[in-house]
Amino acid sequence: MKIVDLRVMRGPNYWSVKHPKIIVLKLDLEEQSDVLTNQLPDFYSRLRKMFPGMLSHRSSEGVEGGFFKTIEEGTTFGHVVQHMALELQTMAGMDSGFGRCYPTRNSHEVYVIFSYQEERAGEYAAYAAVRITEALIKGEKYKLWDDLERLHEIREAEYFGPSTYAIVTEAVSRGIPYIRLDRHSLIQLGYGKYQKRIQATLTCGTACFAVEIAGDKNATKDMLSDAGIPVPKGTTVYSQEELRRAVTWLGFPLVIKPLDGNHGKGATINITNLNDAKKGFLEARKYSQAVMVEQYITGFDFRLLVINGKFVAAAKRTPAMVVGDGVSTIKQLIDKENKDPRRGIGHEKVLTRIKIDKHTQALLKSMELKTQSVVPEGYEVYLKSTANISTGGTATDVTDLVDPYNILMAERIAGIIGLDICGIDIMTTDIAIPLNEARGAVLEVNAAPGFRMHISPTYGLPRNVAEPVIDMLFPRGQPARIPIIAVTGTNGKTTTTRLIAHMVKHKGYQVGYTTTDGIYIQDKLLEKGDTTGSYSAEFVLKDPTVNFAVLECARGGLLRSGLGFQQCDIGIVTNVSSDHLGLRDIHTLEELAQVKAVIPKSVSPDGYAVLNADDDLVYAMADGLTCNVAFFSMDENNPRILKHIAKGGLAAVFENGYISIFKNSYKLRVDRVGDVPLTFGGRARFNIENILAATLAGYISHFDIEDIKTSLRTFIPSPAKTPGRMNLFKFPNFEVLVDYAHNVGGLKAIGQFIESLEVKHKVGIIAGVGDRRTEDFYELGQAAGNIFDEVIIRLDNDLRGKTADEITQPLINGIEDTNTGVKIELIPEEMRAIAYALERAEPGSFIAIFTEDISESVKMVEHFKVIQDRKMLVD
């Protein structure tokens, strides 16, 4: 069994739009390809013993608990790997429940699809599932715990903490998207200029000076004391000598903690003698040079939470502890407590498992106890000196019990320190009594308070403390999203993307867009290359200056990692024709159409899918969509268009030489096609389709007809505006076209344009892209043979695994089988091929350069034109 390919999907994709976070595993079953699970003795029993949790797994038909029945009846080992990868993640505390197993065209290969919570955990689970399945097949022993431990480590290192998770979940429930900016808790909420950022419970609105004050416990105490808030008497020490003086001044009991500490690290409480005070000092010095020595205030530990100046929750915190039963040892009591299903590793569950660490050992020793000690029934043994949930403590919600005096005090403290999210630690006997009357004190102010004790208390009501955070970051009515228009198709998507971006810019938006040429922010090229995948989309959506996104989405990105966003407002599909077939197991036009259909399926319910009604495969994408649909067509009498508008639908058509919008029974003429530069006087018919799609996008975006018309007229095709897309150069005696068309559909479209011209001799410089099929090269040759009188065949720099002959020979065969009169030249280097054509250009000829390197090809043509113009001046 061998993993052939592993892909991580991070957004809506070919395999699933509903489940964006999935692993796509291509698995070669090798010698197990013809073997089923029921053909191996004891496989069922060994699998069930190792993974009893799989008893709840459904069968592929959705029957509850039916997976093991499928194993008994016989299924493929790819199916086993799928369920095992899901169960491994579940056992490590991660939620993942979607999976599928599909055959490929290769009889011994399968696709295993399963969801993941954390990307690295999903990848690890894939490899582990294959290893374990192989061990079970061979009857070998396997140490499952090692894999589970590693998955736990990954989860703890990379999954959202409970506070971050609560805030993100609340945002998503309101339709606010998020982007993870690192492997930890730095999160962007919203898109573009409306984005806000959080890191755990720090927000982009948290003042840095307030964080510094809260981190300086002395400064905090002084400010609170000056404001009349009860705080413990204490001082900061830096040496053992200063510690002794502080003890003499304050007396016992004491608390010693690091000045810059957090989460209770390095803190020692209820110190009653100098020897313990020295030990506490040394423990605190592990975390901070400066050590605080304070009076120990007796009572219970409470946390009050203030968000945006308002008190929202309170919890009583109890340190990790066990209660004696007169029989069990402390170790046995801890083990019993850790069996509580609410306890897990780190933050995976409501409570954290109690660890017996050095601190616990020291605490027990101070009570003259050991882990093997048996304590009397009802005797409480505290195992930690602080009440943190992360060290095994528990929390009880007391929000409704807090006295109004204490509420006002908490809100005043947040304002005094200047924190938008503020956690206040209080020690008092009763939170329902004013702090000054109960002789309690404020112990600490936290700039990034954890939410777990409030959202998942051990006892009492859970409080949605994430809600006021989102209310603060995104007040009701304030936008969080920017409009997103996504464009896909085989041909025309780049031109359509650029035209829409031009239209959006004309309306005054700060637009970011992606194309096969690069990423543009406000018309500035920031990253060059084929940028049509999820990374490029997120690049735009993360930019804080952008308030409108137009994103070209190609098949490669959709198959490689999915979309870089969950929903778009408008999704455009220009067409579907033969290209890239045979790559990544997409072999037919129907399968290619399913890839492109991800875009309309990802349109928001109130958005629009804009589809080509002249293309059968694109038109069919309208079936089952939950969003609005608008069609475009080159034929105003297209029955599909007439049927659609009869039902009140929206469409754009080419009619009587005009770009027109049909809405209900009304016809809105936008502009005459001949006056739109992109059509080259109406001769570039393929660009009319692109204009129709862009016009619909503008109209749906509520742009005025006059603004759309102005945008169409001011979008001038040129190497600067539309690099490699119909870049036409007029020489004194001939014309040159530079275009990126690299497939049969693109070549034929250019051929139709050339047919509308009056030229004596047509020359084409073509190449086959190495990762295409032999039949694709042949069809490209046929198309060239039908268009040109002379064909120069060049080669791309990267042949993508093919030999030169494997590319050129089918091209030559296609040309010769179509038109034996075509002159054929083979010049592998692109620049030499262009120079050859330009130097030998006949008067009245038309040279079409289908380029790989757009910028260098344009430079070559422009340089040659400068030379020609100089010669004309001399003559």
SVG drawing of the C-alpha trace seen along z (x, -y; Angstrom):
<svg xmlns="http://www.w3.org/2000/svg" viewBox="-42 -60 62 76">
<polyline fill="none" stroke="black" stroke-width="0.4" points="0.0,0.0 1.5,-3.3 0.4,-7.0 0.7,-8.3 -0.5,-11.8 -1.7,-13.8 -3.5,-17.2 -4.8,-19.4 -8.0,-21.3 -8.5,-24.5 -11.7,-25.8 -14.6,-24.7 -13.3,-22.2 -14.0,-19.6 -14.5,-16.9 -16.8,-18.8 -18.1,-22.4 -19.9,-21.7 -16.8,-20.3 -13.9,-22.6 -11.3,-21.2 -10.5,-17.7 -7.5,-15.6 -7.5,-14.1 -5.4,-10.9 -4.6,-9.0 -3.7,-5.5 -2.1,-2.6 -3.5,0.5 -0.8,2.6 -1.2,6.3 -4.3,5.6 -6.2,4.1 -8.1,7.4 -8.4,8.4 -11.4,7.5 -11.5,7.2 -13.6,10.4 -10.9,12.4 -8.4,11.9 -8.8,14.0 -9.1,12.0 -8.9,8.7 -12.4,7.7 -11.7,8.7 -8.2,7.0 -9.6,3.8 -12.5,3.7 -10.3,4.3 -7.9,1.5 -10.7,-1.0 -13.8,-0.3 -14.9,-3.9 -15.6,-2.9 -18.7,-1.0 -20.5,-4.3 -19.3,-4.9 -21.9,-4.9 -21.7,-2.8 -21.4,-4.4 -25.2,-4.2 -25.4,-6.2 -26.5,-3.4 -25.7,-4.1 -23.0,-1.7 -22.9,0.0 -19.2,-0.4 -18.2,2.8 -21.0,4.7 -19.4,3.5 -16.0,4.8 -17.6,8.3 -19.3,8.3 -16.1,7.3 -14.9,3.9 -11.7,2.4 -8.8,1.3 -9.1,-2.2 -12.4,-2.3 -10.6,-1.1 -8.0,-3.9 -10.7,-6.5 -12.5,-5.5 -9.3,-5.0 -7.9,-8.5 -11.2,-10.0 -11.1,-7.8 -7.5,-8.7 -8.3,-12.4 -11.4,-11.8 -9.4,-9.8 -7.0,-12.8 -9.8,-15.2 -10.4,-16.6 -13.8,-16.8 -13.8,-15.3 -16.6,-13.2 -16.8,-13.4 -15.3,-10.8 -15.6,-9.1 -13.7,-6.6 -13.7,-6.7 -12.2,-4.4 -9.9,-5.9 -9.4,-4.8 -6.5,-2.7 -8.0,0.5 -5.5,0.7 -5.7,-3.0 -8.4,-4.7 -9.1,-8.2 -9.6,-8.4 -11.3,-11.6 -11.6,-12.6 -12.1,-15.8 -9.6,-17.3 -9.7,-19.8 -6.0,-20.7 -4.1,-20.5 -1.0,-18.8 -3.0,-16.4 -5.0,-15.4 -1.8,-14.7 -0.3,-12.7 -3.6,-10.7 -3.4,-9.8 0.1,-8.3 -0.7,-6.7 -3.9,-5.1 -1.9,-3.5 0.7,-2.2 -1.8,-0.8 -3.9,0.9 -0.8,2.5 0.2,3.8 -3.3,5.3 -3.2,6.9 0.2,8.5 -1.0,9.5 1.8,7.4 1.6,5.6 1.3,1.8 1.9,-0.9 -1.2,-3.0 -0.5,-5.2 2.6,-6.8 0.4,-8.1 -2.3,-9.3 0.3,-11.1 1.7,-12.8 -1.8,-13.8 -2.4,-15.3 0.8,-17.3 -0.2,-18.7 -3.6,-19.6 -2.3,-21.4 0.3,-23.2 -1.9,-24.3 -5.6,-24.2 -7.5,-27.3 -7.5,-27.7 -11.0,-27.8 -11.1,-31.6 -10.1,-32.0 -12.5,-29.2 -15.4,-30.9 -14.7,-34.2 -14.3,-32.7 -17.4,-30.6 -19.4,-33.6 -18.1,-35.5 -18.9,-32.7 -22.4,-32.4 -22.9,-36.0 -21.5,-35.4 -18.2,-37.1 -15.4,-35.2 -12.0,-34.5 -8.5,-33.8 -5.8,-32.1 -2.7,-34.2 -0.3,-31.8 -0.3,-28.4 -1.4,-29.7 -4.1,-32.2 -3.5,-35.2 -6.8,-35.4 -8.2,-37.9 -11.9,-38.4 -13.6,-40.0 -12.0,-40.8 -10.0,-43.7 -10.4,-47.1 -13.1,-45.9 -10.9,-43.3 -10.2,-43.1 -7.5,-40.9 -7.4,-39.0 -4.8,-36.8 -6.6,-34.8 -8.4,-37.6 -6.2,-40.4 -7.8,-42.5 -6.5,-45.0 -8.2,-47.6 -6.3,-46.5 -4.0,-49.4 -0.4,-48.3 0.2,-50.6 -2.7,-49.0 -1.2,-45.6 2.1,-46.9 0.4,-48.3 -1.5,-45.0 1.8,-43.2 3.5,-45.4 1.8,-44.2 3.3,-47.0 2.0,-49.7 -1.4,-48.1 -1.6,-48.0 -0.6,-51.6 -3.1,-52.8 -5.9,-50.8 -5.0,-51.8 -5.0,-55.5 -8.6,-54.9 -9.8,-53.5 -9.8,-49.9 -8.8,-47.3 -5.5,-45.7 -3.1,-43.5 -0.3,-45.2 3.0,-44.2 6.3,-45.1 8.7,-43.9 12.0,-42.3 15.1,-41.3 17.2,-39.4 17.0,-37.2 18.0,-40.1 15.1,-42.2 12.8,-39.2 13.7,-39.0 12.9,-42.7 9.6,-42.3 8.6,-39.3 9.4,-41.3 7.2,-44.2 4.3,-42.2 4.2,-39.2 2.6,-35.9 0.7,-34.4 2.2,-35.6 1.9,-35.1 5.1,-35.2 4.9,-35.4 6.9,-36.7 6.2,-40.3 5.8,-39.4 4.1,-36.1 0.8,-34.8 -1.5,-31.7 -0.2,-31.2 3.3,-30.2 5.9,-30.5 3.3,-31.6 3.3,-30.2 0.4,-30.9 -0.3,-30.7 3.4,-30.9 3.7,-30.7 7.5,-30.6 10.7,-32.1 12.0,-28.8 9.0,-28.4 9.3,-32.1 12.8,-31.5 11.6,-28.5 8.8,-30.6 11.3,-33.3 13.5,-30.9 10.4,-29.4 9.3,-32.9 12.8,-33.9 12.5,-31.2 10.0,-33.5 11.0,-37.0 13.9,-38.8 11.5,-40.9 9.4,-39.0 6.3,-40.3 5.7,-39.6 2.1,-40.3 -0.2,-39.6 -2.1,-36.4 -5.8,-37.3 -8.0,-34.5 -11.2,-33.5 -12.2,-32.2 -10.7,-32.9 -13.0,-34.8 -12.5,-36.0 -14.6,-39.0 -14.7,-39.6 -15.3,-43.1 -15.6,-43.6 -15.9,-47.0 -16.4,-48.6 -19.3,-46.3 -19.2,-43.5 -20.3,-40.3 -19.4,-37.3 -17.9,-36.0 -16.6,-32.6 -15.4,-31.1 -12.2,-29.2 -11.1,-26.2 -7.6,-24.7 -7.2,-21.1 -8.1,-18.9 -9.2,-15.5 -11.4,-14.5 -10.3,-11.5 -12.4,-8.4 -10.4,-6.7 -9.3,-3.9 -7.7,-5.2 -4.3,-6.8 -4.0,-10.4 -2.6,-9.0 -5.6,-6.7 -8.0,-9.6 -6.2,-11.7 -6.5,-8.8 -10.2,-8.5 -10.7,-12.3 -8.9,-12.2 -11.4,-9.5 -14.1,-12.2 -15.1,-12.4 -15.0,-16.2 -11.3,-16.1 -8.8,-15.9 -5.3,-16.8 -4.6,-20.6 -7.7,-22.5 -9.3,-19.6 -12.2,-19.4 -14.0,-21.5 -11.6,-20.5 -7.9,-19.7 -6.4,-16.5 -4.5,-16.9 -0.8,-16.3 1.4,-15.3 4.3,-17.6 7.1,-19.0 4.8,-21.7 2.2,-19.1 4.9,-17.0 6.2,-20.1 2.7,-21.0 2.0,-17.5 5.3,-17.5 4.4,-20.7 1.3,-18.9 3.5,-15.9 1.8,-13.8 2.9,-11.7 1.0,-10.5 0.7,-7.1 -0.8,-8.6 -4.4,-7.6 -6.3,-10.5 -9.5,-10.4 -12.9,-10.4 -14.1,-13.9 -10.6,-15.4 -9.8,-17.9 -6.3,-17.8 -5.3,-20.7 -2.9,-19.7 -2.1,-23.2 -1.5,-26.5 -3.4,-28.4 -6.9,-28.0 -6.1,-27.9 -8.4,-25.8 -5.3,-24.9 -3.7,-23.1 -6.8,-21.0 -8.8,-23.5 -12.6,-23.8 -14.9,-26.8 -18.4,-27.7 -20.4,-30.4 -21.4,-33.1 -22.4,-35.9 -25.8,-36.4 -24.5,-36.6 -22.0,-39.5 -22.9,-42.5 -23.5,-45.8 -20.6,-47.4 -18.3,-44.7 -19.7,-45.1 -19.0,-48.8 -15.6,-48.2 -14.7,-45.8 -15.9,-48.2 -13.9,-51.0 -10.8,-48.8 -11.0,-48.0 -11.3,-51.8 -8.4,-52.7 -6.1,-50.2 -7.5,-50.9 -8.3,-47.4 -11.1,-46.5 -11.1,-42.9 -10.2,-42.7 -10.0,-39.8 -9.9,-40.8 -8.8,-38.3 -10.4,-38.8 -9.9,-37.0 -12.9,-37.4 -15.1,-35.3 -18.3,-36.1 -18.7,-37.8 -22.2,-38.8 -20.9,-41.2 -19.1,-44.4 -15.4,-43.8 -14.5,-46.5 -17.0,-45.1 -15.8,-41.5 -12.2,-42.5 -11.3,-41.0 -8.8,-42.4 -8.1,-42.7 -5.1,-40.4 -4.4,-40.9 -5.6,-42.4 -5.2,-40.3 -4.9,-41.8 -5.7,-38.5 -8.1,-36.6 -9.1,-33.1 -12.7,-32.5 -13.0,-28.7 -14.2,-29.2 -17.1,-31.3 -18.0,-29.5 -17.7,-26.0 -17.9,-26.2 -17.7,-23.0 -20.8,-24.1 -23.4,-26.7 -24.6,-28.4 -22.3,-28.8 -22.0,-32.4 -21.5,-33.5 -18.7,-36.0 -17.6,-35.9 -20.8,-37.8 -19.8,-41.1 -16.3,-40.8 -17.8,-40.6 -20.3,-43.3 -17.3,-45.5 -15.3,-44.7 -18.2,-44.8 -21.0,-47.0 -24.4,-46.1 -24.6,-47.5 -20.9,-47.7 -19.7,-45.6 -17.2,-42.8 -17.0,-41.5 -16.0,-43.1 -17.7,-42.2 -16.1,-39.2 -16.5,-38.4 -14.9,-35.0 -14.3,-34.2 -13.5,-30.8 -13.7,-29.0 -11.4,-27.6 -10.9,-30.7 -11.6,-34.4 -11.4,-34.4 -8.3,-36.7 -9.7,-39.3 -13.1,-39.1 -11.4,-39.5 -9.3,-42.5 -12.4,-44.2 -14.5,-43.8 -11.6,-45.1 -11.4,-48.2 -15.1,-48.7 -14.9,-48.4 -12.0,-50.9 -14.0,-53.3 -16.7,-53.2 -14.2,-54.4 -13.4,-51.2 -9.9,-50.1 -9.9,-46.9 -7.6,-43.9 -7.6,-41.2 -5.7,-38.0 -4.9,-36.7 -2.7,-34.3 -0.2,-37.2 -0.1,-38.2 -1.7,-39.7 -2.7,-43.4 -3.6,-45.7 -5.1,-49.0 -3.6,-48.3 -0.1,-47.7 1.5,-44.4 2.7,-43.0 3.3,-39.4 4.1,-38.1 3.1,-34.7 0.1,-32.4 -1.7,-33.6 -5.1,-31.9 -5.2,-29.7 -6.2,-29.9 -3.0,-31.7 -3.5,-34.5 -7.2,-34.9 -6.2,-35.2 -3.5,-37.6 -6.1,-40.0 -8.6,-39.4 -6.0,-40.0 -4.9,-43.4 -6.2,-46.2 -6.5,-48.7 -8.9,-46.7 -12.7,-47.0 -13.5,-45.0 -12.0,-41.7 -12.1,-40.2 -10.5,-36.8 -9.6,-34.6 -9.9,-31.0 -8.3,-28.3 -8.8,-24.6 -5.2,-24.0 -5.9,-25.8 -9.3,-24.3 -7.8,-20.8 -4.7,-21.6 -6.1,-23.3 -9.7,-24.6 -10.9,-28.1 -9.3,-30.7 -12.8,-31.9 -16.0,-30.2 -18.5,-32.3 -18.5,-34.9 -21.1,-37.4 -20.9,-36.8 -19.5,-33.7 -18.8,-33.7 -18.2,-30.8 -17.2,-31.8 -17.0,-28.4 -15.7,-24.9 -13.6,-23.4 -10.9,-20.9 -7.8,-21.8 -5.7,-20.2 -7.5,-16.9 -5.7,-13.9 -4.1,-16.0 -5.0,-15.2 -7.5,-12.5 -9.7,-14.9 -10.2,-13.1 -13.4,-14.3 -15.1,-17.7 -17.9,-16.7 -15.3,-16.2 -13.7,-19.5 -17.1,-21.2 -17.6,-19.7 -14.3,-21.4 -15.4,-24.8 -18.9,-24.3 -17.3,-24.8 -17.5,-28.6 -21.3,-28.9 -21.8,-26.4 -19.9,-28.8 -22.0,-31.8 -23.9,-33.2 -27.7,-32.6 -28.4,-36.2 -25.7,-36.4 -25.6,-35.6 -24.1,-32.8 -23.4,-34.3 -23.4,-31.5 -22.8,-31.1 -26.2,-30.0 -24.5,-29.1 -22.3,-26.4 -24.2,-23.2 -21.9,-22.3 -22.0,-25.7 -25.7,-26.1 -26.2,-22.8 -24.4,-24.2 -27.6,-26.2 -29.3,-23.0 -29.5,-22.7 -28.0,-26.1 -29.4,-27.9 -28.3,-31.4 -29.7,-33.6 -28.8,-32.9 -28.1,-35.3 -27.2,-34.0 -25.4,-35.6 -25.6,-34.7 -24.4,-35.7 -27.9,-34.9 -30.8,-37.0 -33.2,-34.3 -31.5,-31.6 -34.5,-29.5 -32.7,-29.2 -32.5,-33.0 -36.1,-33.5 -37.3,-30.9 -35.2,-32.5 -36.3,-36.1 -40.0,-34.9 -39.7,-33.8 -38.4,-37.2 -34.7,-36.2 -31.7,-38.4 -29.6,-38.1 -27.1,-39.9 -27.1,-39.3 -25.5,-40.5 -28.4,-41.8 -28.4,-44.0 -24.8,-44.9 -25.4,-46.0 -24.5,-44.8 -27.9,-44.6 -29.4,-43.5 -32.7,-41.7 -34.6,-42.1 -38.2,-40.8 -39.7,-42.3 -37.3,-45.2 -34.3,-45.6 -31.5,-47.9 -29.0,-48.7 -25.6,-49.3 -23.4,-50.2 -22.7,-49.4 -20.2,-46.6 -18.3,-48.4 -17.6,-51.2 -16.1,-48.9 -12.3,-48.8 -12.0,-45.2 -14.0,-43.9 -11.6,-45.4 -14.5,-46.9 -16.7,-43.9 -14.3,-41.5 -13.1,-39.8 -16.4,-37.9 -14.9,-35.9 -14.3,-39.1 -18.0,-40.0 -18.8,-37.0 -16.3,-38.3 -18.0,-41.8 -21.4,-40.3 -20.3,-38.5 -18.6,-41.6 -21.6,-43.8 -23.8,-41.5 -21.4,-41.6 -21.5,-45.4 -25.2,-45.5 -25.7,-43.0 -23.3,-45.1 -25.7,-48.1 -23.4,-50.1 -25.2,-52.6 -25.6,-51.7 -23.7,-54.9 -20.8,-53.9 -20.7,-50.4 -20.7,-52.0 -17.9,-54.3 -15.8,-51.5 -16.3,-49.4 -15.1,-52.3 -12.1,-53.2 -10.7,-49.6 -8.2,-49.8 -6.5,-46.4 -2.7,-46.8 0.4,-45.0 0.1,-47.2 -3.7,-46.7 -4.2,-43.2 -0.7,-41.6 -0.8,-38.6 -4.5,-39.1 -5.0,-40.4 -2.0,-42.7 -2.1,-44.0 0.9,-45.8 0.5,-47.6 3.6,-47.7 3.8,-49.7 3.3,-46.6 1.9,-43.9 0.4,-43.3 1.5,-41.3 -0.7,-39.8 0.7,-38.6 -1.6,-36.3 -1.4,-33.8 -3.9,-31.3 -2.5,-27.8 -5.4,-25.5 -7.6,-24.6 -10.5,-26.8 -8.3,-29.8 -6.6,-29.2 -9.9,-28.8 -11.2,-32.1 -8.1,-33.9 -8.6,-32.2 -12.2,-33.6 -10.7,-37.1 -8.1,-36.7 -10.7,-35.5 -12.5,-38.9 -9.3,-40.6 -8.1,-41.2 -4.6,-39.7 -2.6,-38.0 -0.5,-35.7 -1.2,-34.3 1.7,-33.1 1.2,-31.4 3.9,-30.7 2.6,-27.9 3.7,-25.4 2.2,-22.5 2.2,-22.5 4.1,-19.5 1.6,-18.2 -1.2,-17.8 -2.1,-14.5 -0.9,-13.5 -4.4,-13.9 -4.4,-17.5 -1.3,-18.3 -2.8,-16.8 -6.0,-18.8 -3.9,-22.0 -2.1,-21.2 -5.4,-20.7 -6.7,-24.1 -3.4,-25.7 -3.6,-24.0 -7.1,-25.4 -6.1,-29.0 -2.5,-29.6 -0.6,-29.5 2.7,-29.1 3.3,-27.7 6.4,-28.0 6.6,-25.5 8.5,-26.5 8.9,-24.8 8.2,-26.0 11.2,-26.2 9.7,-23.5 8.6,-20.5 6.9,-19.0 8.2,-15.5 7.8,-15.2 10.5,-15.0 10.6,-17.6 9.6,-15.0 6.6,-13.9 5.3,-17.4 6.2,-18.5 5.4,-15.4 1.7,-15.3 1.5,-19.0 3.0,-18.4 0.7,-15.5 -2.3,-17.5 -1.3,-20.4 -0.4,-18.1 -3.5,-16.0 -5.6,-19.2 -3.8,-21.2 -0.8,-19.9 -0.1,-23.3 0.9,-24.8 4.6,-25.7 6.1,-24.3 9.2,-25.5 10.6,-24.1 12.5,-26.7 12.6,-25.6 13.7,-28.9 10.8,-31.3 12.7,-34.5 14.5,-33.1 11.1,-32.0 9.7,-35.5 12.7,-37.1 12.6,-34.7 8.9,-35.6 9.4,-39.3 12.5,-39.5 10.7,-37.6 7.3,-39.2 5.7,-39.7 3.7,-42.8 0.0,-42.3 0.8,-39.5 -0.5,-38.8 1.7,-37.2 0.1,-35.6 2.5,-34.8 1.1,-32.4 3.6,-33.1 4.8,-31.5 6.9,-34.5 4.5,-37.4 6.8,-40.3 9.8,-39.2 7.7,-38.5 6.1,-42.0 9.6,-43.5 10.9,-41.7 8.0,-43.0 8.2,-46.5 12.0,-46.6 11.5,-45.4 8.8,-48.0 11.1,-50.8 13.7,-49.6 11.1,-49.5 9.8,-53.0 13.4,-54.4 13.9,-52.9 10.7,-54.5 11.9,-57.9 15.3,-57.4 13.6,-56.3"/>
</svg>
